[in-house]
Amino acid sequence: MMTPMRYVVLVLAIIISLHFLLSFSHEEYGRATSLSNISEHFGGVKPHPPYQDGVPEEYYNEPAVSSPKGRRANATFVFLARNGDLNGVIMSMKQVEDRFNKEFQYPYVFLNEEPFSDEFKDRVQTLTDANIEFGLIPRDDWVQPTWIDEERATAARNEMVKNNVIYGGSVPYRNMCRFNSGFFYRHELLAKYKYYWRVEPDVNFFCDLHYDPLLLMQDQKKVYGFTVSLYEYPATIPTLWDAVKEFVDTNPELVAPDNAMSFVSDDGGKSYNNCHFWSNFEIGDLDFWRGEAYTKFFDFLDKKGGFYYERWGDAPVHSIGAALLAKKDQIHFFNDIGYRHNPFQHCPQGEAHKKGKCWCNPQENFDYEWYSCLKRYDALFA
């Protein structure tokens, strides 16, 4: 025989069960009896603008699954940036994600000579589902070496300032050029990767990219990829080619057969024509830089002191290294990657522009302007 208390418990159980059933089967009932709705009526919730409630979940599409499709290269994006570059980094990274990396999910490595701020880390991490690592550059890899004659270096900087050479008076710029030329690929965070895609703050990527350029580099055994090539400012590198010729004469066995010498020299190596690949965009093989040939090449140049006694840039150093130490068909022009780093841009033409849904103006394309070196690259394969 049931006692009155058992009747009460049974009735409550039935009521609670009906409540849950109605909550799941009738959306309006669920909203009306939700704790948040009850608290608004009885808990004294302050009036607020409707937008603060957000958009109901029912209006959202299910997000696409953020996972890599098929094979991937052992690769990462590399940013060299300071905390003060944050807005420019976000601009570049957002375009990388929208144009390419939402589909392929490659990780990022950020490097800085000072620790990244929490704000920097938080804001870039909101842009991607991919893994991000933040690294500190070892001091000895970044600062001017102690063996540099500072009096001579100061005199050289002052002369460049007098002659209005861009970045002529900057030591930090020289530190950056030397680091990118011979140290970034040695950083511990990059040790596990074979390929990298270099990205800088404040650049534009114009086209959707539905294939994997990093995997292309890997499968076709490419070592260096570019989008823009141009002439270097001669006043920054007056003795660079002399050092290169000395290295080649001393190490002829390291020069690759069927190389791209004619991209950088019009007379078989007697002089430098100043052409280089613009290294603010690079897709490359880290093992090529880590290898014996380039290591000896960089160390030889570094001992000359030209990064500080002149203003040698990583673009001509990388370009000459790739041109002489790799085969010409290991250097790849990414014609379908629309890219801009002020003031120059590569905008794909014709069918490539349509296929990539590019938003650059095809008429604004640096490829065959008088200051471009692309025609010399094309001539390698004529």
N, C-alpha and C positions, 0 to 999 in steps of 0.2 A: 504494500500500500504506500502511495507516494505522499510524503509530507508536504505542507504548504511551501516550505523552502525549496524543495526539489522542483515544484511547479514554477517557482520564480526563476530558478536557474535555467530550466528548460526554455521558458519563454524568452529570457535574455539571449540564450544561445541562438534561438530561431531568429530573433530580431537582428542580432549581429551578422548572422549568415546572410539574411536578406539584404542588409546594408552593403555588404561586400559584393554580392551578386549584382545589385543595382548600380553600384559604383563602377563596375567593369562594363556592364551592358548598356548603361545610360550615361553618356558623357555629361549632360547638363546636371543630372542628379549628383554625379561625382564632384563636379565643380562646386555645386551649391553646398554640399556637405563636407567639403574639404576643410582641414584644420585652418588653412590660410584664410579661407572665406569666412569661417566662423569667427576667427580672431579679428578680422576686419570689423565685423558687426558688434562683437562683444568685448574686444580687447582695446578698442580706442585707437586703431591705426590712423596715423595722420593723413589727411588728404594729400595727394601727390599727382603730378602729371601722368597721363596714361602711358607715355613712352617708357616710364621707369619700370613698368611691368614686363617690358620686353615683348618680343613677338612670340605668340604661342607656338609650341613645338610642332603642332599639326601642319604649320605652313612651311616647314623646312623639308627639303629633299634629303634623302639619305646620302651622306657624303660618299664619294668614290673611295674605294679601298686604297689607302696609301701604301702600296707595297710594290717593290720592283718586279717587273715582268721579265721572265726569262733570265738570260745570263747578264751579268754585270762585270765590268772591269774592276780590278783591285785599285780603286781610285778615290780621290777626294777633291773637293774645292779647297783652294787656299786663298785666304785674305790676309794681307799684311795691312794692319790698320791701327790707328790710335783711338782712344776714347772720344776724342774730338771729331772723329770722322763718322760718328754714329749715323747721322742723317743720310750721308752719302752711302754708307754701307747698306742701310735699309733700302734705299732706292735701288741699288744694284742687286741686292739679294732677292728682293721681291720680284724683280723681273726674271732673274734666274729661275726662281721657283715657278712663276707663272708660265714662262716660255718652255721650260724643260723639266725641272727637277721634281715637280709634283708627280710626274709620271715615273721618274727613275730613282728618286730617293738616294742620291749620293750624299755622303756625309760632308761636313765642313770642318776645316781647321783654321782657327783665327790665331794670328801671331802678333805680338806687340812687345816693344822693349820695356813697357811698364805693365803692371797688372791691369786687366780689364775690370771696369767698374761693374757693380751689380746691375746698374741700369742698362749698360751695354749688353750684358749677357741676357737679361730678361727680355729686352726688346728684340734681339735677333732670334731668340729661341721661340718667340711667338710666330715667326714667319714660316717655319718648316716643321715637318714631322721627322725629318732626318736627324741623325746624331750630330752634335756639335761638340768640338773640343777647343779649349782656349789655352794657348801656350805662351810662355814667357821666353823671349829670346835671350840666350846667354850673353852676358855683357861683352865677353871677348869676341863674340861673333858680330857685334854691332858697333862698338866704339872704334874710333881711329886707333890703329895699333901704336904702341909706344915707340916702335922703331922708326916711325915717320918723323922726318926732320920738320918740326913745327914751324920754324922760321921760314924754311923754303915753302911749305904748304901755305902759310899765311900770305907770303908774297905772291904766290900764284893766285890765291883767291882775290886778293886786292886788285891784281891786274885784270882778272876776269870781270870784276865789278866795274872797273873803269871802262871796260870794253862792252858793257851791257850784255854779258853772256848770261843766259837764263840759268838760275840757281848757281851762278858763278861764285857767290860768297857763302854758300850754305855748306856747313859740315854735316848736318843731319841728312841732307840729300845725298851726299857722298857716302855716308854710312849705309843708307838704304841701297844705293847702287851696288856697293861692295857685298852687302848681305845677300841681295837677290842674285848676284853673279856667282857667289861661291859658298853660301852657307845655308840658305833656306832649306835645301833638300837634305841637309844633314840633321835637321831638328828632330828630336826624339819622337814627336807626334806624327811625323811623316815616315818614320822607319818602317811601318807595316804596309805602306802603300807603294805601288809601282808607278801609277800615273797620277797626274794632277791637272786641274783646270784653275788657272790663276784668274782671280777677279779683283778688281779695284773699286774703291768708292766712286760714286758719281758717274757710272757708265750706263749705257743703254744697250739692251738686247731687243732687237726689233721683231724677231720672227719666232713662230712656234717651231719647236724642234722635236719631232716624234721618232727620231732614231738616236742612237747613243754614240756620240763622237768619241767618247773614251774607249768604248768597246771596239770601234773602228780602228783607233790607234793601236790597240792591243793586237787585234786579229791580223792587221796588215803590217805589223812590226814597224810602225812609224815611231819617230822619236820626238818630233817637234811639229806643232800646228799653230798657224797664225791666221789673222784676218786682215791686217793692215801692214804694209811695208813702205818704208820711206827713207830719205837720206838723213844721216846724222849731221849735226852742226859741227863742222870741222874744227872750230876753235876749242871744242871740249876734248878732242882726242888727237892732238898733233903728233904724238909719238906712238900711238897704239899699234899702227900697222908695222912700224919698225920692230916692236916687241914680238908681234905675231910672226914676222918673217924670221926673226932670230929663233923663235921656238920651233918653227917648221924645219929650219936648217939643222937644228940640234936633234929633232925627233921626227925624221921623215917617215919612220915606220908607223907612226900614229895617224898619219893622214889617210883618210878613207879613199879607196878606189871609187871612181865614178861619183865624185863628190860634187858640191855646189860652189866650187871656187869661182866660177864665172858669174855667180850672183853678187859676189862681194868684190870682184876684181875684173877689170876689163883688159888686163895685159898679162894674164897668167900668174898673177901674184906679186908683180913688181910694185904695184900701188893699190891702195884701197879706194874704191869708188864711193864709199860712205853709205852704201845701202845696208839696211838692217830691218829685221822684223820687229814690229812695235810690241814690246814685251809686256805691256800692261794687259794684253790678252795673250795667254799662252795655254796650250794643252800639250803636255810633254811627258816624256818618260823619265822618271826620277832616277832610274838605274843608268841612264845615259849620262846624267850629270855626276852620278856617284862613281862612274867607271874610271878605269885607269887613265884613259886618254884625256878626258875633260879635267880630271883632277890635276894631272900634270900641267895641263894648259892653264887652268886658273891659278894654280900656285906659282907658275912662272910669271904670269902677268901681275899677280898680286905683289910679288917681290920687287917689281919695277916701281911701285908706289904711285902709279898713274891715277888711281882712284882719288888720290889726295893732292898730288902735285899738278894734276890736270883735273879733268872731271869725267873720267871714263864712266859710261853708263852700262847698266846690265843689258840693255838692248843690243848694242854692237858686240859686247862680249859674248852673250848667248848666241847671237846670229853668226858671228865668225866661227865660234866653236862648233855650232851645228853644221855650218856650211863646209867646214874642213874635215870634221871628225866623223860625220855621218854620210851615207850615200844620199844623193839628191832625191831619190824616190822615197826616202824616209822623212822628208819634210813636206808637210801637207798644208795646202791653202783651203780653209773652210769657207768655201764660196757661199754656202747656204746659211751661215750664221751672221745675221745682220747685227752690226756692232758699232757703237760710237764711244770714243773717248775724245773729248774736246781737244782740238778743233776738227779732228778727222773722223770719217765714218766709212764703213763698208756697208753698202745697201745692195742686197742681191737683186739681180736683174731677171726680167722675163719670167719663165716658168718657175724658177726658184723663188721669186718674189711672191707669186700666187700660191705656190705650194706651202710656203711658210706663213701665209697670211701676214706678211710683213707690213708694219705701219710706217716705215721710213719712206721718204720720197725717192723713187728710183733715180731721179735726176740729180740728187745730192749724193754722189758716189765718188769716193776718192781713188778708186782702183787705177784709173789711167790718166789721172791728172799729172801735170809735169813733174811734181815733187814725189810721185809714187814710184816705187821700185817693182811693182807687180809685173811689168813687162819683162823685166830681167829674170824674174822667176819663171814666167811662161817660156822664155827663151831657153831655159835649161832642158826643156822637153821638145824643142823644135826639131 
